[in-house]
Amino acid sequence: MYNDSVTISRWQHWRELNRQLWRLGLIGVATLTLMRALLLWVNAPTPLDASQGEVFDAFWMGLRFDAKIMAVLLGPWLLIATALLPLPRYLIAAWRRVWLAWAVAIMALVNVLALINHFFFGFYQGPINALIFGLFEDDTQAVLETVWSDYPLVPLVVVLVGMTGTQIALMRRGRRRARAPLGPARATLLVVVSLVALIGLGRGTLGTFPLREMHMSVSGNAFVNDLVPSGPQALYLAWKERGVDAIGSDDPESGLTRFGFASPQAAARALGWSQVDTPGEVRERMQQTTPERPAAAARPPHVVVSVMESWGRRPMDFDDPAHNDLLGHLRPWVEDKADYFPHALSAENGTHPSLEGMLLDTPISPLTQSRHGYHRFSTSVALPYERAGYRTVFLTAGSTQWRNLDDALKRQGFDEVLGENAIRERFPEARGSTWGLYDEWMFRYGEALLQEAEANGEKVMLVMLSITNHPPYRIPEHYDPAPLDVSRLGDALAVSPAFGTSILETYQYANDSMGRFLNRLEDAGLMDHTLFAATGDHNSRSLIRYPDAHDLFDQFGVPILMWIPPRYRGQGEARTEDWASHRDIFPTLWAHSLSAAEVPWMGRDLYAPTTSPMALTFNRQDGGQGLAIGAAGAVTHLADPTFYRWSQGVLHADDSPSPALRDQARHARARMALEDWRIRREALQAEHTETH
């Protein structure tokens, strides 16, 4: 039997730690709830297309997830303290002394993530997601310089210290005097109740099934659903999403299974393919041959693709040549000379994922940065041009070491990967900002490269990636912007007028630089045998609010601009009103620049008619991957579909989708399943070959 004074001391340590732990947990939940209210106040669309009941449900479900997070972070501390009770008193006394440092660390972490989530939400129009890992995968120094430039870091550090200090002071307030010892029954009851309560909160329920991600869907309104996860919870989900992105399973058919198909043949049959009784026959159907193009065979054209940083489609709605000129010298090409496709979506919602989606047609990203990136994939868009004898070049205004582009793209069929160092070598006077050189220098280099190819009798396939329209938003000192009026964005503007104007300036400058590039090629006589395509890597960040599901088109919308010279177009007519995506760009270029060439099954030719055109992308929305929009409506999270119908040009959640929309979802799901299977199979097969 224990000595009473020692027993009381042990229990006093335990009871005080238990009291502080519960108080800190409540403080943490209250803090995250207040941050959720701040998100609602700052970012809510006007009007908010959701009932007060739905908003209440979001706060209630968010509170449950917040309690779960705090219980997971704090619960083990009490569990260990309980295990120390039978041991010498000094152990639990020491454990309690260390507790203060742990409490400070936990609350600092919770507060940091809450603040990051607040600014992330304002920038990406949603809670923290896997894009946050770009801090380590991008040019980390450039990211930090951008954050330092665009966000009030010093005041935020003061706020962080103040928040954490106040929380710890409240936790320690009112330390109680030693109380009478608890009897065995009451002591046992207190321990059991505390531990059971923590376990229940850590699971989110005392029922059979724990609180899970699926419970975050409390409304048909995407903005309301986005309110549910707090910063810590959102980071946890992003980490899980990051894990899903990896190849993971050794089963090449795991993606097929996730999308609801027992085999590649089953997915192929869902697309209406016949005579696909074996996986080999499916693989054969996933290789196609371009039409015979006599003009392309007689004189192979140059092919140029310009991927423009943050060239979102939505700002184009506010373009006004007289008062808010967002195009500059690009205007004639958008309005008259070339073909502008306004109903297009990006492959993904980040620069690198979109590049991989566009250049490799992979729903699994990051792929080239993983151990599987050492394999050459049959879906690489450069390979058909490489086989046709083209010089294949990737040119960026930034660093070729960003995301290891140099090595990664050379493995995928690009002969050269050139960046700011190569541009500076040719143009020593070139200037830039945080992420690299201003766009005009990239276009000047691209022009010089094409001119040299002409002189040498070469044919070139050139992909360019711009960087200027990226935070921090800065234009060259010599550039005199055309008239801009940020007030024309009205309620869609998500930032201050001054910040919004700086974004519009880089948006205009990037477009103007591309327009001048096209004009120079035209003046040099190159455009009559050059195919050109331009698009944005993703939407325009920060500037525009994308608050709800009905903004799916705007949220993921990017322009696609195509120029197919008449001699290479044949009988094709631009289907500019069709739904399209990044995945249609290279199939279109292949179809008009390569004659009878073998190419991977990917998107479609935007100059050829098709039944029920659909924009299909790898974007994640409503908790899962895959987004398809067409005339019948939209479908997201293809493995467990969420449906949206059109009503007066706006998408609304639909619990009873039409047969046409269900058919659209089935086709989209089958395509995603086959594309996942193709990439996964090649990656795993290559890994198996390399290890045996």
C-alpha positions as CSV (number, residue, x, y, z in Angstrom):
1,M,0.0,0.0,0.0
2,Y,1.2,3.5,-0.9
3,N,2.0,6.2,1.7
4,D,-0.9,8.7,1.6
5,S,1.2,11.8,1.2
6,V,3.0,10.4,-1.8
7,T,-0.2,9.1,-3.3
8,I,-1.8,12.6,-2.9
9,S,1.2,14.2,-4.6
10,R,1.0,11.8,-7.6
11,W,-2.7,12.4,-8.0
12,Q,-2.3,16.1,-7.6
13,H,0.2,16.1,-10.5
14,W,-2.1,14.0,-12.6
15,R,-5.2,16.0,-11.8
16,E,-3.5,19.3,-12.5
17,L,-2.1,18.0,-15.8
18,N,-5.5,16.6,-16.7
19,R,-7.2,19.9,-15.9
20,Q,-4.7,21.9,-18.0
21,L,-4.9,19.5,-20.9
22,W,-8.6,19.7,-21.2
23,R,-8.5,23.5,-20.8
24,L,-5.9,23.7,-23.6
25,G,-8.0,21.4,-25.8
26,L,-11.0,23.7,-25.4
27,I,-8.9,26.7,-26.1
28,G,-7.5,25.1,-29.3
29,V,-11.0,24.2,-30.5
30,A,-12.2,27.7,-29.8
31,T,-9.3,29.2,-31.7
32,L,-9.9,27.1,-34.8
33,T,-13.6,27.9,-34.7
34,L,-12.8,31.6,-34.6
35,M,-10.4,31.2,-37.5
36,R,-13.2,29.4,-39.4
37,A,-15.5,32.3,-38.7
38,L,-12.8,34.6,-40.1
39,L,-12.6,32.6,-43.2
40,L,-16.3,32.8,-43.7
41,W,-16.3,36.6,-43.1
42,V,-13.4,37.3,-45.4
43,N,-14.0,34.8,-48.3
44,A,-17.8,34.2,-48.4
45,P,-19.3,34.9,-51.8
46,T,-22.0,37.4,-52.1
47,P,-24.6,36.1,-52.1
48,L,-23.8,32.8,-50.4
49,D,-25.9,30.1,-52.1
50,A,-26.4,28.1,-48.9
51,S,-28.8,28.1,-46.0
52,Q,-27.9,29.1,-42.5
53,G,-28.4,25.5,-41.5
54,E,-25.7,24.3,-43.9
55,V,-23.3,26.9,-42.6
56,F,-24.1,25.8,-39.0
57,D,-23.5,22.1,-40.1
58,A,-20.1,23.2,-41.4
59,F,-19.2,24.8,-38.1
60,W,-20.5,21.9,-36.1
61,M,-18.7,19.3,-38.2
62,G,-15.6,21.5,-38.2
63,L,-15.7,21.7,-34.4
64,R,-15.9,17.9,-34.2
65,F,-12.8,17.6,-36.5
66,D,-11.0,20.3,-34.4
67,A,-11.7,18.3,-31.2
68,K,-10.4,15.2,-32.9
69,I,-7.2,17.0,-33.9
70,M,-6.6,18.4,-30.4
71,A,-7.4,15.0,-28.8
72,V,-4.9,13.3,-31.0
73,L,-2.2,15.9,-30.2
74,L,-2.8,16.0,-26.5
75,G,-4.3,12.6,-25.6
76,P,-1.1,10.6,-25.6
77,W,0.4,13.0,-23.0
78,L,-2.3,12.1,-20.5
79,L,-2.1,8.4,-21.4
80,I,1.6,8.4,-20.5
81,A,0.9,10.4,-17.3
82,T,-1.6,7.7,-16.3
83,A,0.9,5.0,-16.9
84,L,3.4,6.8,-14.6
85,L,1.0,6.9,-11.7
86,P,2.2,3.6,-10.1
87,L,5.9,4.5,-10.5
88,P,8.0,6.8,-8.3
89,R,6.5,10.3,-7.8
90,Y,9.5,12.1,-9.4
91,L,8.7,10.6,-12.8
92,I,5.2,12.1,-13.1
93,A,6.5,15.3,-11.6
94,A,9.2,15.5,-14.3
95,W,6.6,14.6,-17.0
96,R,4.4,17.4,-15.8
97,R,7.3,19.9,-16.0
98,V,8.0,18.9,-19.6
99,W,4.3,19.3,-20.3
100,L,4.5,23.1,-20.5
101,A,7.0,22.9,-23.4
102,W,4.8,20.5,-25.2
103,A,1.8,22.6,-24.7
104,V,3.6,25.7,-26.2
105,A,4.8,23.7,-29.2
106,I,1.4,22.2,-29.9
107,M,-0.4,25.5,-29.8
108,A,2.3,27.3,-31.8
109,L,1.9,24.5,-34.5
110,V,-1.9,24.8,-34.4
111,N,-1.8,28.6,-34.7
112,V,0.8,28.5,-37.5
113,L,-1.3,26.1,-39.5
114,A,-4.5,28.1,-38.9
115,L,-2.8,31.3,-40.1
116,I,-1.3,29.5,-43.2
117,N,-4.7,28.0,-44.0
118,H,-6.2,31.5,-43.8
119,F,-3.8,33.0,-46.4
120,F,-3.8,29.8,-48.5
121,F,-7.5,30.0,-48.7
122,G,-7.4,33.5,-49.9
123,F,-4.8,32.6,-52.6
124,Y,-6.1,29.2,-53.8
125,Q,-9.8,29.7,-52.9
126,G,-9.8,26.6,-50.7
127,P,-8.1,25.0,-47.7
128,I,-4.5,23.7,-47.6
129,N,-4.0,21.0,-50.2
130,A,-1.1,19.1,-51.7
131,L,0.1,22.2,-53.5
132,I,1.6,23.4,-50.3
133,F,4.4,20.9,-50.7
134,G,5.6,23.0,-53.5
135,L,7.5,25.0,-50.9
136,F,10.0,22.2,-50.9
137,E,9.7,21.0,-54.5
138,D,9.8,24.5,-56.1
139,D,12.6,26.9,-55.8
140,T,12.3,27.1,-52.0
141,Q,14.3,30.4,-51.8
142,A,12.1,32.0,-54.5
143,V,9.0,30.8,-52.6
144,L,10.2,32.3,-49.4
145,E,11.2,35.5,-51.1
146,T,7.6,35.7,-52.6
147,V,6.1,35.1,-49.2
148,W,8.3,37.7,-47.6
149,S,7.3,40.2,-50.4
150,D,3.6,39.6,-50.4
151,Y,2.7,38.8,-46.8
152,P,3.1,40.8,-43.6
153,L,5.4,38.2,-41.9
154,V,6.7,40.4,-39.1
155,P,3.2,41.3,-37.9
156,L,2.1,37.7,-38.3
157,V,5.0,36.5,-36.1
158,V,3.8,39.1,-33.5
159,V,0.2,37.7,-33.8
160,L,1.5,34.2,-33.5
161,V,3.5,34.9,-30.4
162,G,0.5,36.8,-28.9
163,M,-2.0,34.1,-29.7
164,T,0.2,31.3,-28.3
165,G,1.2,33.3,-25.1
166,T,-2.5,34.2,-24.4
167,Q,-3.5,30.5,-24.9
168,I,-0.9,29.2,-22.5
169,A,-1.7,31.9,-19.9
170,L,-5.4,30.9,-20.1
171,M,-4.4,27.3,-19.7
172,R,-2.4,27.9,-16.6
173,R,-4.8,30.5,-15.1
174,G,-6.3,29.7,-11.7
175,R,-3.9,26.9,-10.6
176,R,-5.7,25.1,-7.9
177,R,-4.5,24.4,-4.4
178,A,-3.9,20.9,-3.2
179,R,-7.1,19.1,-2.6
180,A,-8.2,16.2,-0.6
181,P,-7.0,12.9,-1.9
182,L,-9.4,11.0,-4.1
183,G,-10.7,7.6,-3.0
184,P,-9.8,4.6,-5.2
185,A,-13.3,4.5,-6.8
186,R,-13.5,8.2,-7.6
187,A,-9.9,8.3,-8.9
188,T,-10.5,5.3,-11.1
189,L,-13.7,6.9,-12.4
190,L,-11.9,10.2,-13.2
191,V,-9.1,8.4,-15.1
192,V,-11.5,6.2,-17.0
193,V,-13.8,9.1,-18.0
194,S,-11.0,11.3,-19.1
195,L,-9.3,8.6,-21.2
196,V,-12.6,7.4,-22.7
197,A,-13.6,10.9,-23.5
198,L,-10.2,11.6,-25.2
199,I,-10.4,8.3,-27.2
200,G,-14.0,9.2,-28.2
201,L,-12.9,12.7,-29.4
202,G,-9.9,11.3,-31.1
203,R,-12.1,8.9,-33.1
204,G,-14.8,11.6,-33.5
205,T,-17.4,9.3,-32.1
206,L,-17.9,6.4,-29.7
207,G,-19.8,4.6,-32.3
208,T,-18.7,1.9,-34.7
209,F,-17.3,4.1,-37.4
210,P,-14.8,6.9,-36.7
211,L,-15.2,10.5,-38.1
212,R,-13.7,10.4,-41.6
213,E,-13.1,12.6,-44.6
214,M,-16.5,11.6,-46.1
215,H,-18.2,13.4,-43.3
216,M,-16.8,16.8,-44.4
217,S,-19.5,17.0,-47.2
218,V,-22.2,18.8,-45.3
219,S,-23.6,20.8,-48.2
220,G,-24.0,21.0,-52.0
221,N,-22.1,24.3,-51.8
222,A,-18.3,23.8,-52.2
223,F,-17.4,26.9,-50.2
224,V,-19.4,25.7,-47.2
225,N,-17.7,22.3,-47.4
226,D,-14.3,24.0,-47.6
227,L,-15.0,25.7,-44.3
228,V,-15.0,22.3,-42.4
229,P,-11.3,21.5,-42.3
230,S,-9.2,23.7,-40.2
231,G,-5.5,24.3,-40.9
232,P,-4.2,21.1,-39.0
233,Q,-6.9,18.9,-40.5
234,A,-6.4,20.3,-44.0
235,L,-2.6,19.7,-43.8
236,Y,-3.3,16.1,-42.7
237,L,-5.7,15.6,-45.7
238,A,-3.1,17.1,-48.0
239,W,-0.5,14.7,-46.7
240,K,-2.9,11.8,-47.3
241,E,-3.6,13.2,-50.8
242,R,0.2,13.3,-51.3
243,G,0.3,9.6,-50.5
244,V,-2.4,8.8,-52.9
245,D,-0.5,10.6,-55.7
246,A,2.3,8.1,-55.4
247,I,2.2,4.9,-57.4
248,G,1.9,3.1,-54.0
249,S,0.3,-0.2,-54.7
250,D,2.3,-2.9,-56.7
251,D,-1.0,-3.8,-58.4
252,P,-1.2,-2.0,-61.8
253,E,-5.0,-2.5,-61.7
254,S,-5.5,-0.7,-58.4
255,G,-6.5,2.4,-60.1
256,L,-9.0,0.5,-62.2
257,T,-10.5,-1.0,-59.1
258,R,-10.7,2.5,-57.5
259,F,-12.7,3.7,-60.4
260,G,-15.0,0.7,-60.3
261,F,-13.7,-1.6,-63.1
262,A,-12.6,-5.2,-62.7
263,S,-10.2,-5.1,-65.6
264,P,-8.9,-2.8,-68.4
265,Q,-11.2,-4.7,-70.7
266,A,-14.2,-3.7,-68.6
267,A,-13.2,-0.1,-68.7
268,A,-12.7,-0.3,-72.5
269,R,-16.1,-1.8,-73.0
270,A,-17.6,1.0,-71.0
271,L,-16.3,3.3,-73.7
272,G,-17.9,1.2,-76.4
273,W,-14.7,-0.4,-77.7
274,S,-15.1,-3.8,-79.4
275,Q,-12.7,-6.7,-79.7
276,V,-10.8,-5.9,-76.5
277,D,-10.8,-9.3,-74.8
278,T,-7.3,-9.1,-73.4
279,P,-5.1,-6.4,-71.8
280,G,-2.9,-6.5,-74.8
281,E,-5.8,-5.6,-77.1
282,V,-6.7,-2.7,-74.9
283,R,-3.1,-1.4,-75.0
284,E,-3.2,-1.6,-78.8
285,R,-6.3,0.5,-78.9
286,M,-4.5,3.0,-76.7
287,Q,-2.2,3.7,-79.6
288,Q,-3.6,5.6,-82.5
289,T,-2.5,6.8,-85.9
290,T,-2.9,10.4,-87.1
291,P,-4.6,11.1,-90.5
292,E,-2.6,11.3,-93.6
293,R,-1.6,15.0,-94.1
294,P,0.1,15.6,-97.4
295,A,1.0,19.2,-96.5
296,A,2.7,18.1,-93.3
297,A,4.5,15.3,-95.1
298,A,5.7,17.7,-97.8
299,R,6.8,20.4,-95.4
300,P,6.8,19.4,-91.7
301,P,5.8,22.5,-89.8
302,H,7.3,23.9,-86.6
303,V,5.2,23.3,-83.5
304,V,5.2,25.8,-80.7
305,V,3.3,25.5,-77.4
306,S,3.3,28.3,-74.9
307,V,2.2,27.4,-71.3
308,M,1.6,30.7,-69.6
309,E,1.8,31.1,-65.8
310,S,-1.6,31.7,-64.2
311,W,-3.3,32.6,-67.5
312,G,-6.8,31.9,-66.1
313,R,-9.8,32.3,-68.3
314,R,-12.0,34.2,-65.8
315,P,-10.2,37.5,-66.0
316,M,-10.9,37.5,-69.7
317,D,-14.5,38.3,-68.8
318,F,-13.4,41.7,-67.6
319,D,-11.3,42.6,-70.6
320,D,-12.0,45.9,-72.2
321,P,-9.6,47.2,-74.9
322,A,-10.4,50.8,-74.0
323,H,-10.4,50.8,-70.2
324,N,-9.2,47.4,-68.9
325,D,-6.9,46.0,-71.6
326,L,-5.8,42.5,-70.5
327,L,-4.4,41.4,-73.9
328,G,-2.2,44.1,-75.4
329,H,-0.6,42.9,-78.7
330,L,-2.3,39.5,-78.2
331,R,-5.7,40.9,-78.9
332,P,-5.8,40.4,-82.7
333,W,-4.8,36.8,-82.3
334,V,-7.5,36.1,-79.8
335,E,-10.3,38.1,-81.6
336,D,-9.5,37.4,-85.2
337,K,-6.3,35.7,-86.4
338,A,-6.2,32.5,-84.4
339,D,-8.9,30.3,-82.8
340,Y,-9.8,31.0,-79.2
341,F,-11.4,28.2,-77.2
342,P,-13.1,29.7,-74.2
343,H,-14.6,26.5,-72.7
344,A,-11.3,24.8,-71.6
345,L,-10.0,23.4,-68.3
346,S,-6.5,22.9,-67.0
347,A,-5.2,19.3,-66.5
348,E,-4.5,20.0,-62.9
349,N,-4.5,23.0,-60.6
350,G,-0.8,23.7,-60.2
351,T,2.0,24.4,-62.6
352,H,4.0,21.1,-62.2
353,P,0.9,18.8,-62.1
354,S,-0.5,20.6,-65.1
355,L,2.8,20.2,-67.0
356,E,2.9,16.5,-66.2
357,G,-0.8,16.1,-67.1
358,M,-0.3,17.9,-70.4
359,L,3.1,16.4,-71.4
360,L,2.6,12.8,-70.0
361,D,-1.2,12.4,-69.7
362,T,-0.7,11.1,-66.2
363,P,-3.4,11.3,-63.5
364,I,-0.6,10.3,-61.0
365,S,1.5,13.3,-60.0
366,P,4.3,14.0,-59.1
367,L,5.5,11.3,-61.4
368,T,8.8,12.6,-62.8
369,Q,10.1,13.5,-59.4
370,S,9.5,10.1,-58.0
371,R,11.7,7.0,-58.4
372,H,9.4,6.2,-61.4
373,G,10.5,9.3,-63.2
374,Y,13.6,7.5,-64.5
375,H,11.4,5.6,-66.9
376,R,10.4,6.9,-70.3
377,F,6.6,6.8,-70.6
378,S,4.9,5.9,-73.9
379,T,2.5,8.8,-73.3
380,S,5.2,11.5,-73.6
381,V,4.0,14.1,-76.1
382,A,7.5,14.7,-77.3
383,L,8.1,11.1,-78.5
384,P,6.0,11.3,-81.8
385,Y,8.0,14.4,-82.7
386,E,11.2,12.7,-81.8
387,R,10.4,9.7,-84.0
388,A,9.5,12.1,-86.8
389,G,12.9,13.7,-86.7
390,Y,12.0,16.9,-84.9
391,R,14.4,18.8,-82.7
392,T,12.4,18.8,-79.4
393,V,13.1,21.7,-77.0
394,F,11.6,22.8,-73.7
395,L,12.3,26.5,-72.8
396,T,11.5,28.2,-69.6
397,A,12.1,31.8,-68.3
398,G,13.0,30.2,-65.0
399,S,15.5,27.7,-63.7
400,T,15.8,24.3,-65.5
401,Q,16.5,22.8,-62.0
402,W,13.0,23.7,-60.8
403,R,11.3,20.4,-60.1
404,N,14.4,18.8,-61.8
405,L,12.9,19.7,-65.2
406,D,16.3,19.3,-67.0
407,D,16.8,15.6,-66.2
408,A,13.1,14.7,-66.1
409,L,12.1,16.1,-69.5
410,K,15.2,14.8,-71.3
411,R,14.1,11.3,-70.2
412,Q,10.8,12.0,-71.9
413,G,12.1,12.8,-75.3
414,F,13.1,16.4,-75.1
415,D,16.5,16.9,-76.7
416,E,17.2,20.2,-74.9
417,V,15.8,21.8,-71.7
418,L,16.8,25.5,-71.7
419,G,16.2,28.1,-69.0
420,E,17.3,31.5,-67.8
421,N,21.0,30.7,-67.9
422,A,20.8,29.9,-71.6
423,I,18.7,33.0,-72.2
424,R,21.2,35.2,-70.4
425,E,24.0,33.8,-72.3
426,R,22.3,34.9,-75.6
427,F,20.9,38.1,-74.1
428,P,23.2,39.4,-71.4
429,E,20.9,42.5,-71.0
430,A,18.0,40.2,-69.9
431,R,16.3,41.2,-66.6
432,G,14.0,39.4,-64.4
433,S,12.6,39.0,-60.9
434,T,12.3,36.4,-58.2
435,W,11.4,33.4,-60.3
436,G,13.5,34.1,-63.4
437,L,13.5,36.3,-66.4
438,Y,10.7,38.5,-67.7
439,D,8.6,36.7,-70.3
440,E,9.7,38.9,-73.2
441,W,13.2,37.4,-73.0
442,M,11.9,33.8,-73.2
443,F,9.9,34.8,-76.3
444,R,12.9,36.5,-77.9
445,Y,15.0,33.3,-77.3
446,G,12.2,31.2,-78.8
447,E,12.1,33.4,-81.8
448,A,15.8,33.2,-82.3
449,L,15.7,29.4,-81.9
450,L,13.0,29.1,-84.7
451,Q,15.0,31.5,-87.0
452,E,18.1,29.3,-86.6
453,A,16.1,26.2,-87.3
454,E,14.8,27.8,-90.5
455,A,18.3,28.6,-91.5
456,N,19.5,25.1,-90.7
457,G,16.6,23.3,-92.4
458,E,15.5,21.9,-89.0
459,K,11.9,21.3,-87.8
460,V,11.3,22.2,-84.2
461,M,8.8,21.2,-81.5
462,L,9.1,23.9,-78.8
463,V,7.3,24.0,-75.5
464,M,7.7,27.2,-73.5
465,L,6.8,28.0,-69.8
466,S,6.5,31.6,-68.8
467,I,6.9,32.9,-65.2
468,T,6.2,36.6,-64.9
469,N,2.5,36.4,-64.0
470,H,3.4,34.9,-60.7
471,P,3.7,36.4,-57.2
472,P,5.4,38.7,-56.5
473,Y,3.6,40.4,-59.4
474,R,6.2,42.7,-61.0
475,I,6.6,44.0,-64.5
476,P,9.8,45.4,-66.1
477,E,10.6,49.0,-65.5
478,H,10.5,49.8,-69.2
479,Y,7.0,48.4,-69.7
480,D,4.3,50.9,-69.9
481,P,0.9,49.2,-69.2
482,A,-2.1,49.8,-71.4
483,P,-5.1,51.2,-69.5
484,L,-6.3,49.0,-66.6
485,D,-9.3,49.5,-64.3
486,V,-9.4,46.9,-61.5
487,S,-12.8,48.2,-60.4
488,R,-14.4,46.5,-63.4
489,L,-13.9,43.2,-61.6
490,G,-16.6,44.4,-59.1
491,D,-17.4,41.8,-56.4
492,A,-15.3,39.2,-58.1
493,L,-12.1,41.0,-56.9
494,A,-10.6,39.0,-54.0
495,V,-7.8,41.4,-53.1
496,S,-7.2,45.1,-52.5
497,P,-7.4,47.3,-55.6
498,A,-3.7,48.1,-55.4
499,F,-2.7,44.4,-55.3
500,G,-5.3,43.6,-57.9
501,T,-3.9,46.2,-60.3
502,S,-0.4,44.7,-59.9
503,I,-1.8,41.3,-60.9
504,L,-3.6,42.7,-63.9
505,E,-0.4,44.4,-65.0
506,T,1.6,41.1,-65.1
507,Y,-1.4,39.4,-66.7
508,Q,-1.4,42.0,-69.4
509,Y,2.3,42.1,-69.8
510,A,2.5,38.3,-70.3
511,N,-0.2,38.4,-72.9
512,D,1.4,41.4,-74.6
513,S,4.8,39.7,-74.7
514,M,3.2,36.6,-76.3
515,G,1.4,38.8,-78.9
516,R,4.6,40.6,-79.8
517,F,6.2,37.2,-80.3
518,L,3.5,36.0,-82.7
519,N,3.7,39.3,-84.6
520,R,7.4,38.9,-85.1
521,L,7.0,35.3,-86.3
522,E,4.3,36.5,-88.7
523,D,6.5,39.3,-90.0
524,A,9.4,36.8,-90.5
525,G,7.1,34.6,-92.6
526,L,7.2,31.7,-90.1
527,M,3.5,31.6,-89.2
528,D,2.4,30.0,-92.5
529,H,4.3,26.8,-91.5
530,T,4.2,27.0,-87.7
531,L,1.4,25.4,-85.6
532,F,1.0,27.4,-82.3
533,A,-1.0,26.7,-79.1
534,A,-1.1,28.6,-75.9
535,T,-2.8,28.0,-72.6
536,G,-2.5,28.7,-68.9
537,D,-1.0,26.3,-66.5
538,H,-3.9,26.9,-64.1
539,N,-6.4,29.6,-63.1
540,S,-5.5,33.1,-62.0
541,R,-4.6,33.0,-58.3
542,S,-5.6,35.6,-55.7
543,L,-7.2,38.0,-58.0
544,I,-10.6,36.3,-58.5
545,R,-13.0,34.6,-56.0
546,Y,-13.9,31.1,-57.0
547,P,-16.2,30.4,-54.0
548,D,-18.6,27.7,-55.0
549,A,-19.3,24.6,-57.1
550,H,-21.2,26.6,-59.7
551,D,-17.8,28.2,-60.4
552,L,-16.2,24.9,-61.4
553,F,-15.7,26.2,-64.9
554,D,-14.1,29.4,-63.7
555,Q,-12.2,27.8,-60.9
556,F,-10.3,25.5,-63.4
557,G,-10.8,27.5,-66.6
558,V,-7.9,28.4,-68.8
559,P,-7.9,29.8,-72.3
560,I,-6.7,27.7,-75.2
561,L,-5.5,29.7,-78.2
562,M,-4.7,27.7,-81.4
563,W,-3.2,28.7,-84.7
564,I,-3.3,26.0,-87.5
565,P,-2.2,27.5,-90.8
566,P,-4.7,26.9,-93.6
567,R,-2.5,24.5,-95.5
568,Y,-2.3,22.2,-92.5
569,R,-5.8,22.5,-91.4
570,G,-7.3,20.6,-94.3
571,Q,-11.1,20.4,-94.0
572,G,-11.0,20.9,-90.2
573,E,-13.0,23.7,-88.6
574,A,-12.3,25.0,-85.1
575,R,-14.9,23.7,-82.6
576,T,-14.5,26.7,-80.4
577,E,-17.8,26.2,-78.6
578,D,-16.9,22.6,-77.6
579,W,-15.7,21.8,-74.1
580,A,-12.0,21.1,-74.1
581,S,-9.0,20.7,-71.8
582,H,-5.2,20.6,-71.8
583,R,-5.4,17.0,-72.8
584,D,-6.8,18.0,-76.3
585,I,-3.9,20.3,-77.2
586,F,-1.3,17.8,-78.4
587,P,-3.8,15.5,-80.0
588,T,-4.9,18.5,-82.1
589,L,-1.3,19.4,-82.9
590,W,-0.4,15.8,-83.8
591,A,-3.4,15.5,-86.1
592,H,-2.3,18.5,-88.2
593,S,1.5,18.3,-88.1
594,L,2.3,14.6,-88.2
595,S,1.1,12.5,-91.2
596,A,0.1,8.9,-90.5
597,A,2.1,8.9,-87.3
598,E,1.6,6.7,-84.2
599,V,0.6,8.7,-81.2
600,P,-0.8,7.8,-77.7
601,W,-4.6,7.8,-77.1
602,M,-5.2,11.0,-75.2
603,G,-7.6,13.8,-75.9
604,R,-9.1,14.7,-79.3
605,D,-8.6,16.9,-82.3
606,L,-10.3,20.2,-81.6
607,Y,-10.8,20.8,-85.4
608,A,-12.8,17.6,-85.9
609,P,-16.4,17.0,-84.9
610,T,-17.2,14.7,-82.1
611,T,-20.3,13.4,-80.3
612,S,-20.9,14.9,-76.8
613,P,-17.6,16.8,-76.4
614,M,-16.4,16.8,-72.8
615,A,-13.6,18.5,-70.9
616,L,-12.0,15.8,-68.8
617,T,-9.2,16.7,-66.3
618,F,-7.3,15.2,-63.4
619,N,-8.4,17.9,-61.0
620,R,-9.5,17.1,-57.5
621,Q,-12.8,18.4,-56.2
622,D,-15.4,17.2,-53.7
623,G,-12.8,15.0,-52.1
624,G,-11.6,13.0,-55.1
625,Q,-9.9,13.0,-58.4
626,G,-11.4,13.6,-61.8
627,L,-13.5,16.5,-63.2
628,A,-15.6,16.3,-66.4
629,I,-17.8,19.1,-67.8
630,G,-20.0,18.9,-70.9
631,A,-23.4,19.9,-72.2
632,A,-25.1,17.5,-69.8
633,G,-23.5,19.0,-66.7
634,A,-20.5,18.3,-64.6
635,V,-19.2,15.4,-62.5
636,T,-16.5,15.5,-59.9
637,H,-14.7,12.8,-57.8
638,L,-15.2,10.2,-60.5
639,A,-14.6,7.2,-58.1
640,D,-17.6,8.3,-56.1
641,P,-19.3,10.8,-58.4
642,T,-20.8,14.2,-57.4
643,F,-23.1,15.5,-60.1
644,Y,-23.9,19.1,-61.1
645,R,-26.6,20.2,-63.6
646,W,-26.8,23.3,-65.7
647,S,-29.4,25.9,-64.9
648,Q,-29.3,29.2,-66.6
649,G,-25.6,28.8,-67.4
650,V,-24.7,28.0,-63.8
651,L,-23.8,24.6,-62.3
652,H,-25.9,23.3,-59.3
653,A,-25.6,20.2,-57.3
654,D,-27.8,17.4,-58.6
655,D,-29.0,14.4,-56.6
656,S,-30.9,13.0,-59.5
657,P,-28.7,13.3,-62.6
658,S,-30.1,12.8,-66.0
659,P,-29.2,9.7,-68.1
660,A,-27.0,11.9,-70.3
661,L,-25.1,13.1,-67.2
662,R,-24.7,9.6,-65.9
663,D,-23.5,8.5,-69.3
664,Q,-20.9,11.3,-69.3
665,A,-19.7,10.3,-65.8
666,R,-19.4,6.6,-66.9
667,H,-17.3,7.6,-70.0
668,A,-15.1,10.0,-67.9
669,R,-14.6,7.3,-65.2
670,A,-13.6,4.7,-67.8
671,R,-11.1,7.0,-69.4
672,M,-9.5,8.0,-66.1
673,A,-9.3,4.3,-65.1
674,L,-7.5,3.4,-68.4
675,E,-5.1,6.3,-68.2
676,D,-4.3,5.4,-64.6
677,W,-3.8,1.8,-65.6
678,R,-1.5,2.7,-68.5
679,I,0.8,4.9,-66.4
680,R,0.8,2.7,-63.4
681,R,1.5,-0.4,-65.4
682,E,4.4,1.2,-67.3
683,A,5.9,2.6,-64.1
684,L,5.7,-0.7,-62.2
685,Q,6.9,-2.8,-65.1
686,A,9.9,-0.5,-65.5
687,E,10.7,-0.8,-61.8
688,H,10.4,-4.6,-61.9
689,T,12.7,-4.7,-64.9
690,E,15.3,-2.4,-63.3
691,T,15.4,-4.5,-60.1
692,H,15.8,-7.9,-61.7
